[in-house]
């Protein structure tokens, strides 16, 4: 499922422009990270997998790490 998510949102290994586009669409409180309550669709389904430190937020770094891991599969 992560592979579909990365293709859908064109996640690249750096997590750069794609993460910003997700923030623009989903970051309703504009804090620069995504909370589970802000996530939509498959991102919400895979949120706990991507949220490496389990703090309830996705950061650009976690997003980039997840894309690099997915790229190795």
C-alpha positions as CSV (number, residue, x, y, z in Angstrom):
1,X,0.0,0.0,0.0
2,X,2.9,2.4,0.7
3,X,4.1,1.9,-2.9
4,X,0.7,3.2,-4.2
5,X,0.8,6.1,-1.8
6,X,4.3,7.1,-2.9
7,X,3.3,6.9,-6.6
8,X,0.1,8.8,-6.0
9,X,1.8,11.7,-4.3
10,X,5.0,11.4,-6.3
11,X,7.2,11.0,-3.2
12,X,10.8,11.3,-4.0
13,X,13.8,10.1,-2.0
14,X,14.4,13.7,-0.7
15,X,10.7,14.2,0.3
16,X,11.0,17.7,-1.0
17,X,8.3,19.2,-3.3
18,X,5.9,16.3,-2.6
19,X,5.8,16.9,1.1
20,X,5.1,20.6,0.6
21,X,2.3,19.8,-1.8
22,X,0.8,17.5,0.9
23,X,1.1,20.2,3.5
24,X,-0.7,22.6,1.2
25,X,-3.6,20.2,0.8
26,X,-3.8,18.7,4.2
27,X,-2.1,20.8,6.9
28,X,-5.2,22.6,8.1
29,X,-3.5,24.4,11.0
30,X,-0.4,25.3,9.0
31,X,2.1,24.1,11.5
32,X,4.4,22.5,8.9
33,X,3.6,18.9,9.9
34,X,0.7,16.5,9.4
35,X,-1.4,15.2,12.3
36,X,-3.4,12.0,11.9
37,X,-6.5,14.1,12.1
38,X,-5.3,16.1,9.0
39,X,-4.3,13.0,6.9
40,X,-6.6,11.8,4.2
41,X,-7.0,8.6,2.2
42,X,-4.2,6.1,2.0
43,X,-1.9,8.5,3.9
44,X,-4.2,8.2,6.8
45,X,-4.3,4.4,6.4
46,X,-0.4,4.2,6.5
47,X,0.1,7.0,9.0
48,X,1.4,4.8,11.8
49,X,3.9,3.2,9.5
50,X,5.4,6.5,8.3
51,X,5.3,8.1,11.8
52,X,8.6,6.7,12.8
53,X,8.9,8.3,16.3
54,X,5.2,7.7,17.0
55,X,4.5,11.2,18.1
56,X,1.3,11.5,16.1
57,X,2.7,13.8,13.5
58,X,4.4,13.3,10.1
59,X,7.4,15.5,9.4
60,X,9.3,16.1,6.2
61,X,12.1,13.9,7.5
62,X,9.8,11.0,8.3
63,X,8.2,11.3,4.9
64,X,11.6,11.3,3.2
65,X,12.8,8.3,5.2
66,X,9.7,6.3,4.4
67,X,10.1,7.1,0.6
68,X,13.8,5.9,0.8
69,X,12.8,2.7,2.5
70,X,10.0,2.0,0.0
71,X,12.4,2.7,-2.9
72,X,14.7,-0.2,-1.7
73,X,11.9,-2.7,-1.9
